[in-house]
Amino acid sequence: MSETRAHDRRPRIVTATEPDLDADKFRRVLVESGLGAQRPVDDPGRLRRMIDGADLVVTARLDAADGPFLDVARGISDGAWACYLAEVAVSESAHGLGVGRTEARALAAPRPGRR
């Protein structure tokens, strides 16, 4: 888990890897971000496969690990060099807080013990 606080008055954003993210939470942030119009949000099984098929699932919450859920980012990685960002879905209420940028950095961070 990492914490980011911008130099201005932005709230603290806490990121964590959540490979077992609940599909309902994933659905909610897709809808709140506007990506729900382009994703299979009415197909829980497919949402579960989207989570399970990603090498990396990183979430962002406000102020604490159990704080309000703001974002989910999914990536596909070779575990050595490249990580492809499949999507970053930021709840509309968190737009402008730097959450997407924080998530992209979290996905790109080295992870010890990976393949």
Backbone bond lengths (Angstrom), bond angles and torsions (degrees), N, CA, C in turn:
res aa  C-N    CA-C-N  psi(-1)  N-CA   C-N-CA  omega(-1)  CA-C   N-CA-C  phi
1 M - - - 1.440 - - 1.517 107.79 -
2 S 1.321 115.94 139.99 1.456 119.19 176.82 1.515 108.90 -129.44
3 E 1.315 114.58 159.51 1.455 120.57 -179.87 1.515 108.36 -124.35
4 T 1.315 115.89 140.35 1.450 121.21 178.36 1.510 109.15 -130.85
5 R 1.309 116.25 134.09 1.462 121.05 173.62 1.524 105.89 -133.29
6 A 1.291 116.58 121.04 1.451 121.11 178.29 1.530 108.72 -67.39
7 H 1.306 116.00 164.46 1.460 120.64 -178.61 1.526 112.20 -72.73
8 D 1.302 116.59 -11.22 1.460 118.24 178.70 1.522 109.41 -97.83
9 R 1.288 117.98 -152.45 1.463 121.91 -175.27 1.524 113.38 -91.23
10 R 1.289 118.03 19.66 1.458 120.29 179.41 1.522 110.01 -66.83
11 P 1.337 116.75 146.86 1.465 119.21 178.49 1.526 111.17 -69.64
12 R 1.306 115.65 161.07 1.465 121.54 177.90 1.522 109.06 -71.78
13 I 1.332 116.15 131.91 1.457 122.95 177.81 1.526 107.40 -109.64
14 V 1.319 117.18 127.87 1.460 122.55 179.73 1.522 108.33 -109.18
15 T 1.330 116.06 125.42 1.464 120.57 178.29 1.522 110.37 -108.27
16 A 1.323 114.87 153.26 1.464 120.53 178.18 1.521 108.86 -154.17
17 T 1.320 116.42 150.28 1.459 119.25 171.37 1.525 106.99 -81.72
18 E 1.309 115.75 133.60 1.470 121.62 -179.01 1.527 109.52 -136.94
19 P 1.339 117.38 74.75 1.464 119.61 -178.58 1.526 113.52 -63.72
20 D 1.322 117.42 -20.76 1.468 121.66 179.57 1.524 111.54 -106.34
21 L 1.323 116.23 31.27 1.466 121.61 -179.82 1.521 110.52 -51.61
22 D 1.318 115.93 136.53 1.453 122.17 177.27 1.527 109.81 -64.57
23 A 1.328 117.28 130.61 1.464 121.73 -177.62 1.527 111.98 -61.98
24 D 1.330 118.09 -30.78 1.463 120.20 178.06 1.528 111.61 -66.85
25 K 1.331 117.48 -38.13 1.459 120.66 176.83 1.527 110.02 -67.18
26 F 1.322 115.74 -40.84 1.463 121.14 177.17 1.533 109.50 -59.75
27 R 1.316 116.44 -46.72 1.467 121.41 179.45 1.527 110.60 -59.48
28 R 1.325 116.31 -46.01 1.457 120.29 -176.87 1.518 111.25 -59.67
29 V 1.329 117.38 -45.84 1.467 119.08 -177.84 1.532 110.75 -70.88
30 L 1.331 117.83 -31.99 1.467 119.46 175.01 1.526 110.31 -61.39
31 V 1.331 116.03 -45.68 1.461 120.38 179.84 1.526 110.62 -65.27
32 E 1.341 116.93 -47.21 1.467 121.22 -177.99 1.526 112.63 -65.25
33 S 1.324 117.12 -26.22 1.461 120.93 -178.99 1.518 112.64 -82.78
34 G 1.318 116.59 -17.07 1.457 120.61 -174.63 1.517 112.85 97.57
35 L 1.337 117.87 -12.79 1.463 120.81 179.01 1.527 112.51 -74.26
36 G 1.324 116.76 -13.06 1.462 120.27 -179.95 1.518 113.07 -59.10
37 A 1.320 117.38 -26.58 1.462 121.04 178.41 1.524 111.79 -68.75
38 Q 1.352 116.58 -18.76 1.464 121.27 -177.06 1.524 112.95 -117.61
39 R 1.308 117.45 7.69 1.466 121.69 -178.89 1.524 109.32 -124.52
40 P 1.333 117.76 158.92 1.478 121.37 -177.86 1.532 112.21 -80.20
41 V 1.337 117.16 61.64 1.457 121.43 -173.54 1.527 113.49 -67.01
42 D 1.320 117.79 -16.34 1.463 120.66 178.75 1.525 112.48 -97.67
43 D 1.326 116.61 15.02 1.460 122.14 179.43 1.536 108.45 -126.64
44 P 1.366 117.03 85.47 1.469 120.55 -176.07 1.530 113.74 -56.12
45 G 1.312 117.76 -36.52 1.462 120.41 179.49 1.516 112.20 -64.40
46 R 1.307 116.00 -40.26 1.462 119.66 178.79 1.526 110.90 -70.08
47 L 1.324 117.52 -38.20 1.471 120.01 175.66 1.531 110.15 -60.16
48 R 1.321 116.49 -42.28 1.465 120.64 178.44 1.520 110.65 -60.78
49 R 1.337 117.26 -41.94 1.469 120.84 178.87 1.531 111.00 -66.49
50 M 1.333 116.98 -34.00 1.469 120.03 176.78 1.527 110.55 -62.83
51 I 1.318 116.57 -40.57 1.467 120.79 178.43 1.524 109.72 -69.54
52 D 1.321 116.01 -48.77 1.462 120.30 -176.58 1.532 112.79 -65.51
53 G 1.320 117.18 -29.96 1.455 121.37 -178.15 1.523 114.34 -80.88
54 A 1.318 117.23 -12.80 1.469 120.67 179.27 1.524 109.48 -81.44
55 D 1.311 116.36 139.82 1.468 120.19 174.97 1.523 110.85 -71.59
56 L 1.322 115.99 -32.78 1.458 121.38 -177.57 1.523 109.45 -133.73
57 V 1.312 115.93 131.32 1.463 122.12 172.44 1.522 105.60 -127.19
58 V 1.320 115.69 115.96 1.458 121.63 -178.21 1.520 107.87 -119.21
59 T 1.317 115.76 134.94 1.457 120.71 179.04 1.521 109.72 -117.09
60 A 1.313 114.98 160.12 1.464 121.31 174.89 1.513 108.29 -127.17
61 R 1.311 114.08 137.69 1.461 121.36 177.33 1.517 108.31 -130.16
62 L 1.303 115.35 160.36 1.447 121.22 -178.80 1.520 110.40 -89.59
63 D 1.333 116.89 122.12 1.468 126.00 170.26 1.525 117.97 69.97
64 A 1.335 120.54 -22.42 1.469 120.53 -178.27 1.516 109.60 -161.58
65 A 1.334 115.43 160.63 1.459 120.07 -179.47 1.522 112.36 -58.89
66 D 1.329 117.07 -26.28 1.469 119.66 178.79 1.530 111.31 -106.87
67 G 1.347 116.69 15.51 1.459 121.18 -179.48 1.520 111.84 -74.50
68 P 1.323 116.59 -178.87 1.463 121.06 -179.42 1.531 111.57 -56.88
69 F 1.306 116.06 135.05 1.454 124.71 -178.03 1.523 109.03 -76.90
70 L 1.342 117.71 122.49 1.457 122.21 -174.41 1.511 114.80 -111.09
71 D 1.330 117.48 -29.43 1.450 119.09 -164.57 1.516 111.23 -160.96
72 V 1.317 115.09 154.34 1.462 121.01 168.02 1.526 107.59 -139.38
73 A 1.320 115.22 137.95 1.457 121.78 175.65 1.525 107.30 -126.74
74 R 1.332 115.13 137.16 1.465 119.99 178.37 1.518 108.85 -120.18
75 G 1.331 115.81 139.27 1.453 120.71 179.42 1.514 112.12 -136.28
76 I 1.308 114.48 156.53 1.459 122.46 176.46 1.521 106.13 -121.22
77 S 1.327 116.19 124.85 1.458 120.44 -171.83 1.523 111.58 -131.05
78 D 1.343 114.97 151.47 1.458 119.55 172.06 1.526 110.91 -85.80
79 G 1.329 116.95 -5.33 1.458 121.85 177.91 1.510 113.96 77.68
80 A 1.319 117.05 0.48 1.452 119.98 -178.16 1.521 113.21 -124.22
81 W 1.334 116.25 -40.34 1.453 118.82 -173.53 1.529 113.58 -142.19
82 A 1.330 115.74 -49.67 1.467 119.46 -170.94 1.526 112.01 -106.10
83 C 1.321 114.53 143.99 1.462 121.58 172.50 1.520 106.84 -134.84
84 Y 1.309 116.23 121.66 1.453 121.28 179.59 1.520 108.64 -97.09
85 L 1.292 115.22 125.89 1.448 121.67 -179.53 1.525 108.52 -79.81
86 A 1.319 116.33 111.80 1.464 120.82 -179.36 1.522 110.50 -77.61
87 E 1.322 117.08 -40.80 1.458 120.82 176.58 1.518 110.44 -170.50
88 V 1.303 113.65 153.58 1.455 122.35 170.30 1.521 105.44 -129.63
89 A 1.313 116.18 115.03 1.461 121.67 -179.71 1.522 107.98 -112.12
90 V 1.325 116.33 113.18 1.461 122.46 -178.60 1.521 108.45 -110.87
91 S 1.325 116.76 124.78 1.465 120.65 176.34 1.520 109.71 -54.63
92 E 1.320 115.66 141.16 1.463 120.39 -177.80 1.528 112.01 -54.24
93 S 1.325 116.61 -35.59 1.474 120.19 -178.96 1.520 112.47 -65.09
94 A 1.338 117.79 -16.77 1.464 121.45 -178.43 1.522 112.61 -105.51
95 H 1.326 117.78 2.46 1.463 119.67 178.09 1.529 109.63 -59.51
96 G 1.316 115.52 137.00 1.458 120.62 178.57 1.515 115.01 89.15
97 L 1.334 117.40 -2.47 1.467 120.81 -179.51 1.528 112.76 -92.34
98 G 1.330 117.54 -2.50 1.456 120.69 -178.16 1.517 113.47 83.32
99 V 1.328 116.92 15.07 1.470 121.11 -176.67 1.522 111.39 -65.11
100 G 1.326 118.10 -45.56 1.468 120.95 -179.52 1.516 112.19 -60.55
101 R 1.305 116.61 -42.71 1.470 121.39 178.32 1.534 110.35 -64.34
102 T 1.336 116.13 -41.19 1.464 120.93 177.88 1.527 110.51 -61.66
103 E 1.335 116.31 -42.15 1.462 120.73 179.92 1.519 111.70 -66.25
104 A 1.317 118.01 -41.73 1.462 120.73 178.63 1.525 110.59 -60.74
105 R 1.332 116.61 -40.92 1.471 119.90 176.86 1.522 111.31 -65.17
106 A 1.325 116.51 -40.22 1.473 120.24 179.83 1.524 110.75 -64.34
107 L 1.328 117.41 -38.63 1.462 119.92 177.90 1.509 111.64 -66.81
108 A 1.328 117.70 -34.56 1.449 121.77 -177.74 1.525 113.85 -80.94
109 A 1.322 117.62 -13.26 1.465 120.67 -176.73 1.521 111.74 -65.70
110 P 1.321 117.03 141.09 1.481 119.82 177.04 1.519 110.49 -61.07
111 R 1.314 115.82 145.41 1.453 121.62 179.28 1.528 108.73 -125.50
112 P 1.341 117.25 107.74 1.463 120.58 179.35 1.522 111.12 -59.31
113 G 1.308 114.80 144.24 1.470 119.52 175.20 1.508 114.07 82.67
114 R 1.315 118.29 2.75 1.455 120.17 176.46 1.504 108.40 -78.05
115 R 1.282 117.42 152.04 1.467 125.56 179.99 1.489 113.77 -10.10
